[in-house]
Amino acid sequence: MVDSRHRVAIVTGAGSGLGAAVVRKLAARKFTIALVDLRASWCDTSLDALGPDRAGLWAFGADLRYLHEAEATVLRVAETLGPPMVVVNAPFPGRADSAPELPDWESVVHARLRAPLLVSRAAERYLAESGAGRIVNVAQIDSSARKRPDDLVIRETLHALTETLSRELGPRGVQVNTVVADISCAARTADTGSRARPECCLAAEDETAALVDYLVSDAAGTVSGRMIESRHPVTGSPPAADTLR
């Protein structure tokens, strides 16, 4: 069961607002958490927000777009904190425009697709050994902003990846799901001209993190291989497990 005594989770993109929200949810469940971002210092805000509750949280810096860094990071986590039972891939979506230059396109797509695959592959042995491993990929989009071609690519490719990993790892006790979070806040930020993140962003991130928390819990039952689209604001409780099969 995922609710066993010692639980280790890896959260990538932990320095972002959404990553921090996921960390808060898992920390409330008493997970030992490896926060991973391009630089360990980028996780400081997430750690500071938890104050005295940050015990059991460790920051790691790595460029997870590269195989050797993804494998080394997962190994460090396993050796330092224990074998991971949960992996949440929540890379920051970047700022690609409607017609990005090739280097920007490659960087964004590698961060949002290649990194989650590499981390999942590096961790799959530990997840399978736990008997109840969980992988949740999170794709953050913003339909209020200019349309981004990479959003469509990410959505469809993650869907296929989720189904493939679920079929492959399901017999080994690992459940794999994806959450597509449409956090439509960019327009309001532009309208106000404020650098502060609007309340709608914070609420949407918290709601998305609650859905991730649900998917790694026993309440999700045997739900696996699903891509769940979440628009905000969302009202009501998380969906029942039998409605997601």
Backbone torsions as a table, in degrees:
resi	resn	phi	psi	omega
1	MET	NA	147.8	179.8
2	VAL	-69.6	-22.5	-178.4
3	ASP	-88.7	33.2	176.9
4	SER	-74.1	176.2	-169.2
5	ARG	-62.9	-52.9	-176.3
6	HIS	-109.3	117.2	-176.2
7	ARG	-126.1	128.3	179.2
8	VAL	-114.7	133.5	178.7
9	ALA	-126.0	146.3	171.9
10	ILE	-110.2	126.8	176.1
11	VAL	-120.9	113.1	177.2
12	THR	-90.7	157.1	-174.7
13	GLY	67.9	28.0	-172.5
14	ALA	-69.4	-14.4	179.2
15	GLY	-83.0	-9.7	179.5
16	SER	-83.5	168.1	178.6
17	GLY	-61.5	-43.4	179.9
18	LEU	-68.4	-41.8	177.6
19	GLY	-60.2	-41.3	178.9
20	ALA	-63.9	-38.0	178.7
21	ALA	-64.3	-39.7	177.3
22	VAL	-64.4	-42.2	179.2
23	VAL	-59.6	-42.7	179.9
24	ARG	-60.6	-43.2	-179.4
25	LYS	-63.8	-46.1	-178.0
26	LEU	-70.3	-34.1	177.3
27	ALA	-63.8	-35.4	178.0
28	ALA	-65.1	-23.7	176.4
29	ARG	-89.0	4.8	178.2
30	LYS	70.2	28.6	171.1
31	PHE	-70.3	146.5	162.9
32	THR	-85.9	125.7	-167.5
33	ILE	-123.5	132.7	169.8
34	ALA	-96.9	112.4	177.1
35	LEU	-90.2	122.9	-175.8
36	VAL	-122.9	131.6	172.1
37	ASP	-149.7	178.5	-175.4
38	LEU	-57.1	-38.4	173.6
39	ARG	-127.5	138.8	-178.9
40	ALA	-59.6	-33.5	-178.4
41	SER	-64.6	-22.3	178.9
42	TRP	-67.5	-15.7	179.7
43	CYS	-88.7	-2.8	-175.1
44	ASP	-58.8	-41.7	-179.2
45	THR	-62.2	-41.6	178.4
46	SER	-63.1	-40.5	179.7
47	LEU	-69.2	-44.5	-177.8
48	ASP	-63.2	-33.3	-177.9
49	ALA	-64.6	-23.5	-179.3
50	LEU	-87.7	-12.8	176.6
51	GLY	54.5	-127.7	-177.7
52	PRO	-67.2	-13.2	-179.2
53	ASP	-85.9	8.9	-175.8
54	ARG	-82.8	0.4	176.4
55	ALA	-60.3	134.8	-178.8
56	GLY	89.1	6.5	178.2
57	LEU	-111.9	130.9	-177.5
58	TRP	-129.6	136.3	179.9
59	ALA	-100.2	137.3	178.2
60	PHE	-130.3	138.6	175.8
61	GLY	-105.7	131.7	-180.0
62	ALA	-166.3	147.5	172.1
63	ASP	-95.6	96.1	-170.8
64	LEU	-75.8	1.1	175.1
65	ARG	-74.0	-12.2	-177.5
66	TYR	-109.0	133.3	-174.6
67	LEU	-55.8	-46.6	-175.4
68	HIS	-65.3	-33.7	179.6
69	GLU	-74.5	-38.2	177.9
70	ALA	-62.8	-46.6	-179.5
71	GLU	-65.8	-41.5	-179.4
72	ALA	-65.8	-37.6	-179.2
73	THR	-66.9	-46.2	178.9
74	VAL	-62.3	-39.4	178.1
75	LEU	-64.0	-42.9	178.0
76	ARG	-60.9	-42.4	178.9
77	VAL	-61.6	-46.7	-178.5
78	ALA	-62.2	-39.9	-178.5
79	GLU	-75.8	-32.1	-176.1
80	THR	-87.3	-45.2	-173.1
81	LEU	-108.4	-25.2	-174.4
82	GLY	121.3	164.6	-178.0
83	PRO	-64.2	132.2	-178.5
84	PRO	-70.9	142.2	173.8
85	MET	-105.3	-21.4	-175.8
86	VAL	-134.2	137.0	172.1
87	VAL	-126.4	123.7	174.3
88	VAL	-115.6	113.1	178.2
89	ASN	-95.2	107.4	-176.8
90	ALA	-130.9	59.8	-177.0
91	PRO	-65.4	144.8	176.0
92	PHE	-62.5	134.5	-173.5
93	PRO	-71.7	-9.1	-179.6
94	GLY	78.3	-169.9	-175.8
95	ARG	-133.1	43.1	178.4
96	ALA	-65.8	139.3	177.9
97	ASP	-87.7	-173.5	-177.2
98	SER	-66.4	-26.5	178.1
99	ALA	-135.5	72.6	-174.5
100	PRO	-69.6	154.3	172.7
101	GLU	-67.7	155.5	-174.8
102	LEU	-55.4	-46.3	179.8
103	PRO	-59.9	-39.6	178.8
104	ASP	-66.3	-42.2	178.9
105	TRP	-58.9	-48.6	-178.4
106	GLU	-62.7	-41.1	-179.0
107	SER	-63.8	-45.1	-178.2
108	VAL	-66.3	-46.4	-177.8
109	VAL	-66.6	-38.8	177.9
110	HIS	-64.1	-40.7	-179.5
111	ALA	-67.3	-36.7	-173.3
112	ARG	-90.9	-17.9	-179.1
113	LEU	-120.2	-52.8	-176.1
114	ARG	-65.3	-45.6	-178.1
115	ALA	-59.7	-48.6	177.8
116	PRO	-59.1	-38.2	179.0
117	LEU	-65.8	-45.4	-177.7
118	LEU	-64.3	-42.0	179.9
119	VAL	-66.4	-42.5	179.4
120	SER	-61.5	-43.3	179.2
121	ARG	-64.9	-41.6	-179.1
122	ALA	-65.4	-30.2	-175.3
123	ALA	-95.7	-9.8	-169.4
124	GLU	-60.3	-33.5	179.8
125	ARG	-62.6	-45.1	-179.8
126	TYR	-67.6	-40.2	-179.5
127	LEU	-63.1	-42.2	179.7
128	ALA	-66.8	-39.6	-179.5
129	GLU	-65.2	-27.1	179.4
130	SER	-70.2	-22.9	-179.5
131	GLY	83.1	-8.7	-178.8
132	ALA	-153.7	49.7	-178.1
133	GLY	-72.6	155.4	179.0
134	ARG	-134.7	134.6	169.7
135	ILE	-123.5	126.7	174.4
136	VAL	-126.5	118.3	174.2
137	ASN	-94.1	138.1	180.0
138	VAL	-121.6	120.5	176.2
139	ALA	-109.2	115.8	-178.6
140	GLN	-97.5	125.1	176.7
141	ILE	-127.4	168.4	179.8
142	ASP	-140.7	97.2	-176.5
143	SER	-74.2	-8.0	178.4
144	SER	-82.2	-14.5	-178.3
145	ALA	-95.6	-179.3	177.1
146	ARG	-58.4	139.0	-177.4
147	LYS	-60.3	136.4	-177.4
148	ARG	-118.6	120.5	-179.5
149	PRO	-62.3	-29.5	-178.8
150	ASP	-67.4	-26.0	177.8
151	ASP	-60.5	-44.1	179.8
152	LEU	-65.6	-42.3	178.8
153	VAL	-61.2	-46.0	-178.3
154	ILE	-62.8	-46.8	-177.3
155	ARG	-57.9	-52.0	-175.2
156	GLU	-70.6	-38.1	-179.1
157	THR	-70.4	-40.8	176.9
158	LEU	-62.9	-36.1	177.6
159	HIS	-60.0	-48.6	179.7
160	ALA	-64.6	-41.0	179.5
161	LEU	-63.1	-41.7	-179.8
162	THR	-62.8	-45.2	179.0
163	GLU	-62.8	-42.2	-178.6
164	THR	-64.7	-49.4	-179.8
165	LEU	-64.0	-35.8	179.6
166	SER	-64.1	-44.3	178.5
167	ARG	-65.4	-38.5	-176.6
168	GLU	-74.5	-42.6	-173.3
169	LEU	-96.4	-15.5	-179.6
170	GLY	-54.2	-46.5	178.7
171	PRO	-62.2	-15.6	179.5
172	ARG	-100.0	11.0	174.9
173	GLY	86.3	16.1	-178.4
174	VAL	-108.7	127.8	177.2
175	GLN	-103.2	136.9	-175.2
176	VAL	-128.6	127.1	178.1
177	ASN	-141.6	162.8	177.7
178	THR	-129.4	138.4	173.7
179	VAL	-112.8	123.9	173.5
180	VAL	-101.1	110.8	-174.3
181	ALA	-103.6	110.9	176.5
182	ASP	-88.9	93.1	-178.5
183	ILE	-99.9	92.5	-170.9
184	SER	-90.9	85.2	-176.1
185	CYS	-123.6	-14.8	-172.6
186	ALA	-60.7	-38.7	-176.9
187	ALA	-64.2	-42.4	-179.4
188	ARG	-66.3	-39.4	178.5
189	THR	-61.3	-42.1	179.5
190	ALA	-66.8	-38.7	-178.6
191	ASP	-64.7	-39.5	-177.2
192	THR	-82.2	-20.5	-177.4
193	GLY	68.0	18.6	-177.2
194	SER	-96.8	146.7	175.5
195	ARG	-85.4	-16.7	179.3
196	ALA	-69.5	143.5	179.1
197	ARG	-75.8	128.7	-176.3
198	PRO	-66.5	157.9	-179.2
199	GLU	-60.8	-31.9	-178.8
200	CYS	-63.8	-34.0	177.3
201	CYS	-64.7	-47.7	-177.5
202	LEU	-62.2	-42.3	180.0
203	ALA	-66.7	-41.5	-179.5
204	ALA	-64.6	-41.4	178.4
205	GLU	-63.4	-40.1	-179.8
206	ASP	-66.5	-39.1	178.8
207	GLU	-67.0	-40.2	177.8
208	THR	-64.7	-42.7	178.6
209	ALA	-62.2	-35.0	177.9
210	ALA	-64.9	-36.6	177.6
211	LEU	-68.3	-40.3	175.7
212	VAL	-61.3	-45.3	179.5
213	ASP	-58.5	-40.9	177.7
214	TYR	-62.5	-42.7	-176.5
215	LEU	-69.2	-24.4	178.0
216	VAL	-91.3	-4.2	-178.1
217	SER	-92.1	169.1	176.7
218	ASP	-70.1	-19.5	-179.5
219	ALA	-63.1	-23.7	-179.3
220	ALA	-74.8	-6.7	177.9
221	GLY	62.5	-129.2	-178.1
222	THR	-104.4	19.7	-179.1
223	VAL	-60.6	124.8	179.8
224	SER	-159.4	151.7	179.1
225	GLY	77.9	17.5	-175.1
226	ARG	-104.7	147.3	169.1
227	MET	-112.6	115.4	-174.8
228	ILE	-107.8	118.8	-179.4
229	GLU	-93.0	131.7	-175.3
230	SER	-126.4	114.3	176.0
231	ARG	-101.8	152.7	-174.3
232	HIS	-125.0	146.8	4.4
233	PRO	-75.1	151.3	177.6
234	VAL	-112.7	136.0	177.7
235	THR	-116.7	156.0	176.7
236	GLY	93.9	-178.9	-177.3
237	SER	-86.4	164.6	174.6
238	PRO	-57.2	151.0	-178.5
239	PRO	-65.2	151.8	176.1
240	ALA	-67.8	147.7	-175.8
241	ALA	-57.8	-38.1	-174.6
242	ASP	-72.9	-10.7	177.3
243	THR	-87.1	-8.1	-177.2
244	LEU	-104.2	-0.5	-176.8
245	ARG	-78.9	NA	NA
